[in-house]
Amino acid sequence: MRLIAGLVLGAFCALMASPVFAGQGTYPQTEDELDAAYNALNWQTASQGYKLPDSHATIQLRSGQAILLGNDARRYSWLASGVEFPDTEAVLTYDTSSAQAEVYYEWREEGYVSDSDWEDVDPDALLAEYRDGTEASNEERVANGMEPMEVVGWLETPHYDKSSRTVTYSIELKDKNGDWANAFALRLGRTGYTQLTWVGSVGLLQSAGGRPQLLNDALASHSYQDGYRYADFQQGDKVAAYGITGLIAAALGAKFGKGLIAGLIAFVLAGKKIIIPALIALAGAVARFRRRLFGGADS
């Protein structure tokens, strides 16, 4: 899962002590440097279509929204978490200093994912595997100075909209600092799938009726270009090694390995981000950046 603006102070200090991340260079060593890095990002706010070249998709930005693309999106992801996610194509948020949620778009070129096994999806089994994997990795998290985590359960069990070829689900986790949630959408295309990850609090998700409005907006504004839609599949195209059940398991990390970043309140699970929005440390830098970019007074 991802971070809105919530690494704790100890995690910030750990970042300062870990100078290099491969593709992005040296992580900012002070809050002023972090501010400058955020300010250098090129947010787009014009209400128009924006192309995502890797996934051959388009995002139609609406009034009141802002988007980062390509390298800017990947850099924001890194600045917000200290972890590089090279598959990130875009970051969507509201163009207001009070925005409390974001959506990340990541492209997975795995080939055509068959949805013929959708009826075989077992939410209870997937959750059990995910819970077992999380519990098994708690020892390592504790050894790296992190809090053990508990999988609370589904906030939305996996749902498949066949008309848009999109799987959606959300999950809740907690540690001693509190609960948090991410909501996901996996949109199938001809040559792979786009993973949309919404980041926000459990309360924010629940107040939206279980499906965040920003995620709904992100899905409504996203479309694959002609020739790259799911319906454009042709015999001879690359086919993914798994169907839709395996796709959900991969996105949850239930059947795949994990990576762990020492000193961060974060872990990476088969390409999926989970970062605890506890307390506030980097929140100040992100909030100031939002105020300067989108307007609003300090609170």
N, C-alpha and C positions, 0 to 999 in steps of 0.2 A: 504494500500500500504506500501511499504517498504522503507528503507533508504539505500542509497549507502554510504554516509558519511556526511550527512548534517543536524544534529541537530544544531540549533542556540545556541549561547552562553547561553542565558537564559534557554534553555531547558537543557543544560549540567549542569548548576547550580542547576536546579530543581532535576535532577537525583542525584546530590551529596547530596541533602537534603532529599532524599527518600531512606533510607538505605537498605531496604529488599524487594526482589522479591522472592516469595515462593520457587520455585524449584531450583533457581540458586544461592541463598544466597544473600550476600551484594554486591550491584553494586560497581565497582571500584570508589574510592573516589578522585583519582588524575589522571592526564594524564599518569603519569608513571605507575600507577597500571593498567590503561586501556591498555597501551602498552603491559605490561606483560601478561595481560589476552589474548590479541590478539596473542601474540607470542607463547602462550601455545597451541594454536589450531594445530591440526594435518592435514594439507593440504596434499592431495594425488595428485600426478602429473603423475604417471605412466600410460601409454596408455594401459588400460586393462578394463575389465568389473568389476563393483562394484555392489554388491547386496544390495537391500533395503528390509530388512526382513519384515517390517510391511506391505508393499504393494505387496510383492512377485514380485518385479520388478528388472530390471537390467539397469544400466547406463553404456554405453560403452564410457569411457573417451578418447578423442582425443588428439593428440599432440598439445601443446600450451594451454591446459585447466588445471584447478585445481578444486578440489572438496573437500568439507567437508561432513562427514557422521555422522549420528546418533547424539550422544551427542555433538560432536563438531559443527555440523550444528545448533543444537538448541541453543547452547551457543553463537555462532556468531550472530544468529538472535537476541538474547537478548542483547548482547553487542552493536549491531548496532542500537537498538531502545529503549532499556529499557523496552520492553514488551516481555513476554514469549509466544512462539507459540509452544506448545508441539507436534503438529502434523508434524513439520518440519523433513524431513528425509535426506535432502541433500541441499547443496548450491553449485552452479556451477558458475565459473567465468573464466576469462583468466589468465594464469600464467604470468602476466606482471604487473609492478608497475603502468602502465598507464591505467589499466582496468577501464572502466566507467560504467559497468553494471554487474548485477548479476541475476541469476535465482534461486528461491527457490522452492523446491519440498515439497509439503505437502500431506499427505494421509488422505482421509476421508472415513472411513469404514461405509458407509451408506447403503450398499446393492446394488443390481443391479439396475441401473437407466435406465428405458425404454426410448428409443429415438423415440418412435412412435408418440410423440406429437411435433416433431420438426417443422412441418409446422405451428403450432399454435404460435410459438415464435413471439412476437410483440416488436421489438426493441424500438419503440417510447414509448410504454406503460411502458416498463422496465426502460427506461431512465427517464420518468416522475416520476415514483415512487421513483427512486433513488434520483432525484433532490429534490422532496418533503421531503424525509427523511433527506437529508443533510441540507436543509434549516431549517427544524424543530429542528435540533440539534445545529444550530448555536448559539442560546441563551445560551445553556449549555457550548459550547466551549468558548464563550466570557467570561462567568462567571468564567471559569477556566484559563483565561489569554491567550487564543488562538485567532487567527484571524478567522473571519467567512470565510467559504469556499463557492465557487460557482462551480457547475458542468457545465463545458463548453459544453461537449457533447462527442459523440463517436469519437474516432480516427479510430476505426474499429468496425463496427456493428457485433454482434454475427454471426459467420460462423461455420457451422458444416461439418467436413470432415468425411463422413460415412465410408470410407475405413480404417481410423485409429481410428474412434470413438472418435474424438477430437473436442471440441468447442473452438474457439479462439475469442478474442475480446480485445479492448483496449479503454481506456477512459481518458479524460483530465479534470483536475480540476485546479482551481487557487485561490489565495488569493492576498493580496496587494503586496506580495513579488515576485509573478510571477506565471508561469504555470508549471505543471509537469504531468507526465503520468506514467501509468503502463499498461503492456500488460499481458494478461492472457491466459492460455490454460487449459482446463478441459478434462483430458483423462480418458475415461470410462474403467472400468475393471469389472471382474465378481462380486466382493464383495464390490465395491465402486469406488472411482475415485481419481486420482491424480490432484491436482491443482498446476500448474506451474505459478509462478509470476515473470515477468521480471521487473526490476527496472532500470530506466534511465530517462533522460530528454525528453521532447517533441521533441526537435531538434534532439536528437540522434535517436529517434524512426522514425521521419519523414525522416531523411537522409538515413535510412535503407529501405526506400520504404514502410513504414507502418507496417512492420513485422520485429522485431529485429533479426539479424542473430544469436545472442546467444540463443534466444528462439527457433528459427528454429533448431539450433544445439542440444539444450536440448531435443526437441521432437524427432529428428532423432535418438538420442542416447539412448532413453528410450523405454523399452519394458517390458510388463508383462511376467512372466514365464509361461510355459505350465501349463494349469490347472487353471490359474488365469486371462486369457484373457477374453475379453467381449464375444467372441464367445464360450467360455467354459461354459456359463450359462446352468444350468440344472433345471428342475422343482423341486421345493422344496427349492431352494436357497432363501436366504433372498432378498426381493425386497424393494427398497427404497420407502419412503412414497410419493415421487414426481417423475415426469418425467423430461425431459430435460429442459422444461420451468421453472419449480420450481428450478432446479439445478442452472440455470443462475441467477434467482432471489435471491437464497440463497447466491451465490458467490458475487453478487453485494450488498447484504445486503438490498435489496428492501423490503423484507417481514419479516425481522428478526431484533431482537434488536441489540443495539450497546453498547459498553463499552467505557469509556473515561478515559484516564490517565491524571490527573491534572498536569499542569506545563510542559508537553511535547508538542512539535509541532507534535502531532500524535493522531490518534484514531483507534480503532479496530472496524470493522464492520462485524459481523457474521463470524469472523475468517479471515477477509481480512484486510490487513495492508494498511494504508495510512499515510505516513510520509513525510512532506514537505521538499524537499531538498533546503532550503533557506540558504543563506550565507554559512559559514563553521565554525564549532566549533570542532566537533569530526572528521572532515575531516582530520585534521592534524595527529591524532593518527592512523587512518586507512591508510592514505597515507604512513606514515613512516613504518607501518607494512608491507604494500605491497612492498615497496622498499627493505626492509630487506629480505623478503621472496623470491621475484621474481626478484630482481635486479633493477638497475636504479639509477640515481643520483637525489639528491634533486633539485627541480626547484624553 
